[in-house]
Amino acid sequence: MTTDNPCGAGDGEWEREPDPSDSLRTFGAVVQALREHAGLSRVEFAELVRFSKHTVESVELGRRMPDESFVERGEEALGNTGALRKSAPHLTRGEPGFAAWFRRWARLERTAVSLCTYECRLVPGLLQSEDYARAVFEGTMPLLTDERLDAQIVARLDRQKMLYERPEVPFSFIVEESVFRRRFGGTEMMRGLLDRVLEYAGLRNVQVQVVPLEAALHACLDGPVRLLETPERRRLAYCEGQQTGRLIADPKEVSLLHHRYDRLRSQALTPQDSRGLLERLRGEL
C-alpha cells in the first residue's frame, strides 16, 4: 500500500462493489485472453478441454472454480505457457460469510489503526453475541441455507477477535438506545447480548457510547457509518444499505463523516454513563 493509493486502487475503484472473487475473475480473464490469442472460440476450446461451453464461460467470467483437469487440459490447448498452472494454486472463492459488498472493508479492518462505528439499526457485528447474530441471520431475506448461515456466524465471531488480539487499536462504537431495547429472540438472548457488549466495553481499547432515547436531533441522522484509518494514515469510510455497501475514499466526504462522528460523540452519553444504562437495561430483563 501507498499513502496516496492504498491496495493499488484509485478513488473510483474504492467505491465500486467488490467482485465475489477477484482472483477467479483474474484467472478467467487470462484464460479468455490466451484462448482468443490462440484463435479459438469457446466452443472449440470447450471441445479441447472436454468441458461444456457453459463451464468455459463460467470460468472465464470468474463464476466457477476450475477443476484441476480444466487447468491441465487448458495449458495443453493454449500452448503450455505455464500461466494457468502457476496461478491456479492462488485461486480463492472469495471470503465465505461476508456479503460481496462488505469484503473489501473487512480486509481493511484487519490492518486499520483505528475503527469507529455508528449504528441505529442493530447492535454492530463486532459487539454481537453468537445467539444475537444467529437471530439476525435467520431473519435475513432471502433465507439462508444452514451451511451459509453457519458460515456467516463463524465469519462474524472471527472478526470480533480483533478486539482482543489488537489491544493497541482503539475501537469506538456509538449505538442508539432503541437498538438495545429492541427485543427479539427471547429474554435470555438479550441478556447474553448485553453481557457480551458490557464485556467488550470493559476492554481498555474499546469505547461504547449510547445515544439516549431522549436525545435531540444529532449529527448522524443520515444513517449508519463506519470509519477507519489505515497504517498509512489514510482515512476511509463505509456506508451500507439494502443489498449494497459503499466504500468512500474521497477526502472531503470522509472528512465530513468524521466531523459528524466527532460531533455525535459529544451528543451521546459518556462511556461510563452508557455502561450504567446498559446495566440497567439488563436488570430490567
N, C-alpha and C positions, 0 to 999 in steps of 0.2 A: 504493500500500500504506500501511496504518497499522500502528502497533506492535501494537494490540490485535486487528486483523482483517486480516491480510495477504491481498492479492488479493480483498478483499471477502468472504472465506469465514469462516463460523463454525467452531468446533472440530469439530462433527459433519460439516460439509462437507469438512473436510480429510481425514477418514478414509474417505470413500467412494471407490470406484474411479472414476476419471475416465472420461467418455464418450469414444468414439472421436474425435469432433469436436464440441466444444461449439458452434462456430459453425453447423454443419449442423443440430444439434438446435434451436438458437435460431431459425434461419431456418424450419425445419419447423413449429415452434410458431406462428410468425407467420402462415405460410400457413394452418394449420388454424384459427387464431382468425379470420382475415379470411374464410375460407370459411364458417365457422359463422355469423359475423355477417351474411354475405350470404344465409344460409338455404339454402345449397347442400349436398347430400350429396356424398360422394366420387365417386360415380358421375356425378352431374350436373356436378361440377367437372371431372372427367376428360374428359367429352364436350366441354366448352368449351375446354379447353387441348389437346385432341386427343392425350392420353396415356392409357394404361390406368389403371384404378382402382388396380392394384398399384403402378404408378410413383408415383402421387399419394400412396399410403400410405407408400412408402419415403422419399419426400421429407419428408413430414410427421413421420416418425419419426427423421429425421436419418441415414438409412442410405444415401442416394443424393445425389450432387451434381446439382443441377438443371441441365438444358440451358438455353442462352440463350433458346430458343424457349419453354420452360416458363415462364421468368420473364416474358417479354413477354406471352404469352397470359394468364398468371396475373394480371398487372397489369390487363389489359383486363377480365378476368372479375370482378375483385374491386374495381373502382371507381377504378382509376388513382390510388391513394394515394401511390405512389412508394416505399412501404416495401420492396417486393421488389427494384426496380431499384437502390435505394441500398445495400441490404445484400448483394446478390449478389456484388459485387466483393471482399468481405471474407471470403468462404467459403473454408475450408480443409478438406482431407481428414484432418486430424489431423497427427501428426508421423511420417512414414514411418521405419521402422527401430526404433521403440520400441514395446514392449508397452503396451497401453492403460493398465494399472495403473501404469506407470512414467513416463508422460509428464509428469505434474504435478511429480514430483520432478526430472526432467531440466530442466524450466523453472526450478525453484528453484535448481538447481546453478549456472546461468549468472550469477546475481547474488549468490550466497552469499559471505559474507566469511570463512568457514572451512568445511572439509569434513573429516569423519572417517569411515573405513570399516573395519569388521572383517569378515573373510571366512574361512570354514572349508571352503568347497566348491570354489571355483575362484578363480583369480587375478582380482582386481577388474577390471571392464571398463576403468577408466581406466588400467590398467597393462598391458593385454594387447597382444601383438604381433598383427599382421594375421593371420598363419597360425594362431596360437592361437585367435583369435576365430573364424576360419573353421571350425576343427575343432569348436569349441563349438557353433556354429550348425548345422553339418552333422549333429551328433548330436541335435539338437532333435526332439522329437516333439510334434505331427505334423511330418512332413518339410516343408521349405520349398521353394518354387519358386526357381529360380535368381535371378529378379528380386527376390524377397523376401529371399533370403539376402544378395545384394549390398547391398540397402538397409540391412539390419541391420549389416553390416560398416562401411559408409560412416558410418552414424549413430554407431557406437561409436568409430571413429577420429576423427570430428569432435568428439566430446565430449572426447577426450584433448587437444585443442588448448588447453583451459583451463589445463593445467599450465604451458604456455609463455607463453600470452597474458595470464595473470593472475598475474604473479610476486609481487604483494603479498598474495595469498591463500594461507594455509597449508593444505596438504593432508596429512592423516595417514592412513596405511594400516597396519593390523595384520593379518597373514596367518599362518595355521598352516603350519608347515614341511611337513606332509604334502601340502599343496596344490602346493608346488613339486617335491615328489618324485613326484607322480603323473604318469606319462608316458603321453601319447597323441599320435599324430601324428608320431612319429619323433624321433630324436636331434637332427637339425638344427632341427626346430621348437622343441624345448625349449631348445636353445642360443639361438635367436633370441628366445625369450620371456625368458630370464634376462638376455640382453643389454639388452632393452627395459626390464625392471624396474630393472636397475642404472643405465641411462641416466637414467631418471626419478628414481631415488633420489639421483642426483648433483645434482639441481636444488636450489637454496637454499630453495625454498618447499615441497619435498616431503620427507616423512619416512616411511620404510618400516621397519617393525619385524616380526620373525618370532617367532612363538611356537614354541619348540623342541619336538621330539617328547617329550623327557624332562620337559617342564613338568608340574607338578601340576595339579589341578583349578583352573580360573580363573573369572573373573567373568562371562565372556560365553558360557558353555556352552549358553545357551538358543538360540543361533544367530546368524547374520549380522545386522549392524545398520549403518545409515548415519546420520550426524548432521550437521546444518549449522546455521549461524547466518545469519539474513537481514541485509540492510543496516540494518534497524530494530532489530537486536539481539534478535530473537525466535529461540528455538532450536526446531528441529523434528527429527523422527526418521523413519526409514523402515525397515520390515522386510518381507522378501519371502519367499514360499514357493511351493508348487506352484500355478502359474497364478493367482497373486494377489499383490498388494502393498498395504501399509497405511501411509499417511502419518499420523504421530502428532503431534498438536498439544497434547494435554493436558499442562500444565506439570509436574505431578507425575510422570507417566510418562516424559516426556522427561528430566527431572532424574535419575530413577533410571538411565536408559540412559546418560546422561553420566557418572554416578558409576561405573557398571560399566566403561565405556570407559576412564576415567581410571585405574581400578584395574588394568585389563589392560595399560595402558602400562607400569606398574611391574613387571608379571609377565613381559612379553615381553623379548626381547633388546634391547639398545640399538641405535640406528640403525647405529652403527659395527660392532658385533658381528653384526648382521643382514646388513650388506653382506659381511662376511667369510664368513658361512655361505653366502650366495648365490653368491659367487665360488667357494667350494669345491664347491658342487653343480654349478656349470657345469664345473669342472675334472674332475669325475667322469664327465661325459658322453662 
